[in-house]
């Protein structure tokens, strides 16, 4: 039954990946061709697309923009010239990831506004007042922007600003394509993250219920790991604040903190499940992750290092942990533990899928599809099945031993005089 369930889950994940690949095959990732320059308050107040089109102060911009230096000015303008080379009836641009932008503009017209500043009301950038009094979220903003015909051959400008610790610039390359395809990709993204988020939350609360009944420490460790994973996936669709158009900064804090907590809770669960001995490398690794996360998050939240640098360091620190999980899984298989092959498959897919997305994010190669969430899903699924099998085997052995002790006690009472 469990083997059939695992095969079904693997086939389901494969079908979903193929479906996502088909959906993304008609989209173009706008990773290259961007230029940037920083603005101060005065330059922002005098911003004009007609003048910016003639400006030579722009430099080449790379996504993601990894720099150890703090931004010299509070505002960032990115631009890319759009030259239509397709037959899309309604070309659109999908802005993915967590970003904080004022306007997306082209040829003097606003294509979209995520945050209002001061008394902004006019759609013509040449007349918009630029008094930065307050930032107010635009509840009508949608991350898919229609590109009108008059923008063909013109620069598209995106104006970013600093809001709390949100990254200044793109966290993911925008997707260019037909409106239907972009809407489908947005729907797939939100449905995937929301489904995984609720799945991990339900799994975590069920594990908590089992802990109350069985009182096994690995169960409470898995509860924390699963619930934090669920919170993290829900934060990626803006469920905490951003989804209700209330507080984008709160949602970002939940996203970044839960991201750093996932490897700590996962390794802690591995420690409770497999850790043996005084010099347990799994225990030392999760303790190192804990110290690393406290230091890096503290530096990030106090704005001493950028969020992008913190996430890049996080990726490289997580890589040894994923390799260790594969090694532990292989060791369990060598020790002839029942169903250990399931753990090898899950941990290997986690390493492979996350490696794919990390290298893609660092522009080692270009691909529009993101497979790490499904690698994480299959890893947790394999961990759940293996852990349940391990607990069941231990309970069977415990019950057998208990029966033997009771039998021995009865024999002893029968032999010895009262």
N, C-alpha and C positions, 0 to 999 in steps of 0.2 A: 504493500500500500504506500509506504513512504517512498520507495524507489520510484513508483509510478508517479507520485506527486512531484518528486524532484525532476523527473523527466518532463512532466507537463509544464512545470515552472520554467525549465530551461527552454523548451520549445516556445512558450509564451514570450519570454524575453527576446528570443531570436526573431520571432515574428514582429515584435514591436520595433526592434532595431532595424529590421529590413524596411518596415513601414516608415520609420523616421528617415532612413537613408533615401527612400523614394521621394518623400516630401521635400527633403533638403536638396535633392539633386537639381531642382529648378531654381535654386537660390544662389546668389553670388555674395560671398563674404567680403565686405568692404574693409579689408585689412590694410591694403596698400594705397598710396596716393594722397594721404592726409598731410596737411601742413598746419603749423600752429604758431601762435605768438601769445604772450601774456599781456594783460591790460590792467591798468589801475583805474580808480574811480573816474578820473578826469577823462581818460581815453575811452572808457565805457560810455560815459555821457555823450561823447562826440562820435560814437560809433556810427558809421554809415557804410552800407554795402557797396555803394558806388565808389567810395574812396578806397575801401578795403580791396576791391577787385584790382586796383592799380598798385597795391602795396607790395614791396619786395622784402618786407621785414619778416616774412614767414619762413620757418625752418621745417625740415621733414619730421613727421611725427610717426612713432612706432606704437602699435597696440600689442601688448600692454606697455605703457610708458614707465619703465623701471629706472628710477634715479634716486640716488642717496641725498640729493640736494633738495631743500625746501623750495616751493615755488617762489620766484622773486616778486610776483604780484598776485593779488587775490583772484583774478579772473583769467580764464583761458579760452581762447577762440581757436577752434579747429575749422579747417575748410578743405573741401575736395571738389574738384570740377567734375560735374556730371555730364557725360556725353552719351546720349542714348544710342545703343547699338543692338537693340532688341525690338521685338514686336509686341511688347506688353501693352495692352489697352489701358491698363491702370497701374503704372509702375509705383511701387511703394518702398519705403525704407523702414525697417524694423530696428528700433533702438533696444538692444538687449542689455541685461544686467542692471546693477544699481548705479544710477547716474544722477547728478543734480545739475539741471540746466535751466537757464532763463528761456532762451528762444532757439529755435531752429529756423533759419531764414534763408531766403534765396531771392536775388534780384529785387531787394527792398521790401519783400513781403514775408510775413511770418507764416511758416508752415505748421508750427506747433509751439506751445508755451507750457512748460512743466511747472515753473514757479513764477509768480508775479513779483515785481519789486516796486515798492512805493505805490504810486497812483497810475501804473501802467494800464492803458486802456486801448490805445490806438494800435492798429495792425501794421502801420508804416514805421519802420525803424528810424527813419530820418526825423520823425517828430516825437518819438517816445521820450518822456522825461526820465532821467536816469538818477534821481535821488534815491539812494539805497536806504530806505527807512525800515522796511521789514520784508521778509520773504513769506509769501503765502502760496500754498499749494493750489494748483489749478485742478479742480475736481473733474473737469472735462477733458483733461489731457489723456491721450491714448498713445502708446509707444509706436504705433504703426502710422507713418506719415505718408500721405499721398504726394507724389511729385508732379506738379503741373507741367504742361508743355513749355511754358515760357522759361522754365528753369533749365531746359536742355542747352548745354554749352555754357552754363553759368556755374559759379561757385555756390556750394551749399555750406552755410556757416552754422556751427553749433557753439553756443556760448555757455561755458561751464562756470560754476562758482563753488566756493568752499562752503559746505554746510556740515558743521560738526566735523566728523572724521570721514565723511564720504569721499571716495577717491576723486581727484580732480582730473577728469578725462574719462575715456571709455574704459570699462572693465572687460568688455567683450566687443569684437568687431560687429558693426551693424550688418544686417542682412538686406540685400537688395533683390527684389523680385516682384512678381505679379501679386496683386492684392490678395487673391484667394489663397495662394501658396503661403504668403506671409501670415495671414490670419490662421491658416491651418497649423503653421509651425508654432505660433504663439499659443494656440489652443493645446497642442500636443505638449508643449513645455509646461504650461500651467497644470494641465491634467496629470502629467507624470509626477511632478514635484508634489502636488497636493495628494495624489493617491499614495505615493510612497510615504509622505509625512503622516497621514492618518493610519497607514498600515503599521508603521513603526510605533506610533503611539498606542494603538490597540495591542500590539505585541508586547510592549513594555508594561502596560497595565495588567495584561494576562500573566506575565511573568511575575509581577508583584503579587498577584493572587496566589500563584503557585508557591511563592516564597512564604506567604503567610501560612500556607498549609504544610509545606515540607521543611521550612526553616533551613534551607541550604544557602550558604553565602554566595556561591556563583550566581544564583538566581537574582539576588538583589543587585549584584554587579551588572548582570545583563539587563536588568530593569533600567538602571541609570543610562547605560549605553543606548538602549533602544529608544527611550523617551527623548534623550538629547538629540539623537539622530532624527526623530520625527519633528522636533521643534526646528531643527536646522533646515530640513527640506521644506517645511511650511513657510519659513522665513524667506525662501527663495522665490515665492510667489507673493510676497508682501502681506502674508496673513496677519502679522502682528503690527497693526498700525497703518502700514502703507496700503493694505488692501481696503481699509476703511477710509483712506485719504485723510488720515489724521496726523501721523507722525512718521515720516520716512526715516528720521534719525534713530528712533527707537528700534525700528525693524532692522536697521543696519547693525546696531549694537548686538541684537539677538543673533543675527547671522554670523558676525565675526566671532563672538564669544562661544557660541555653540560649535562653530567650525574647529576651534582650538580644543574644545572639550571632547570631541569625538574620539581622537586617537588615545587620549588619556583613559577614558572609560572603557574603550575596546581592549587596550592592553591590560587594564586592571581586571577585566573579565577573564582574559587569557591567563593572567597570573593566578586567579582563584581556581581556574579550571585545570591548568597544566603546571603551574609554578611549583617547583620542589627545590629544597636546599637553601643554604644560607646565601650563596652567591648566585641568586636567581637573576639571569640577565633580563627576563621579561619584567620583573619587578623594578630593576634598576632603570629600564627604559621608560616605563610609565612615570616613574619618579622624575627622570630627566625631562620628559615632556611637560610635566606639571611645572617644574621650575622654569623651563624655557617659555611656557605659555604665560606665566605670571609676569616675567620680565618683558617679553615682547608686547603683550597686551598693555602693560603699564606704559611702556614707551610710546605705543601707538595712540592710546587714549589721551596721553598728555601731549600728543603731536610732536614728539621728538623724532619719530621716524614715520614714513608714509605707510599707508595701509597696503599699497601694492608691494612694497618691500617686505612687510610683515608676512603677507600671504606667500610670496616667493620663498622666503626662509622656511615657512611652515611646510611648503611642498617638499623641499629638499630634506627637511628633518623627518617627515613622514615616510619617505622612501625606505630607510632602513627598517622601520617598524613593519611595513608591508612585506619586505623580504623576510624578516624574522618570522612573521606569521606563516609564510610558505614553508620555512625550515621546520618550524614546530609541527606543522601539519604532516610533513614528510616523516619526521621522527615518530609521530603517532602511528603512521602507516608501517614503518619499519618495526615498531614494537607490536605489530599485529593487533592494533586496537580495532574493534568492530566499526565498520562504516567510516574509517579514517579517510578513504578515498574521496568521500563527499567534502571533507574539510580541505583536502588538497585542491579540488576543483574550485571551490568557493574562494579560497585565498589567492589562487593563481589568477582567477578572473578579476579579482579586486586589484591586484598588482598590474595586470595587463591593461585593463580598462582605464584605471587612474593614470598610468603611465602615458597612455594615448592622449588623454585630455590635457595633462600637464605639458607634454611636449608640444601639443597643438597651441596651448595658451601662450607658450614661450616662443611661438613662431618657428619652431624647428621644422614643422611641416604644416600645411594648411588643410583644414577640413572643417566643414560646418556642423557635423554631427557630434554630439556629446554623449558618451557611453558610460561615463563613470557612475552616474546614479544607478544604472542597471547592474553594473558590476558590484556596487555596494549592496544592492537588493539581493543578488544571488549569493554574495558572501554571508549576509545576515541569515538568509534562508538556510544555507548549508550549516552555519554555526548553530542555528536553532535545532535542526534535525539531529546533528551530531551530539549536541548537548543533551537533548531529550533522550537520545539513545543511551548516552553515558549514564545519565541519572537513573534510567530504567534498569540498566544492567547492575548498577550499584545497589539499587533497592532489592533486586532479585537476590543478589549475593547476601545482602544484609538480612533478608527474610529467611534465606536458607541457613545462614549462620545462627540466627535466633532460634530456629526450629531445632538445630543440632544442640544448642545449649540447653533448651528446654528438655530435649530427649535425654541428654546426659544427666540433667538434674533429676529427672524421674528415675533413671536407672540407679543413680546414687542413693536416692531416698529408699528405693526398693531393696538395695543391698545392705545399706547401713542400718543398724538397729535404731529404733526411735529413742 
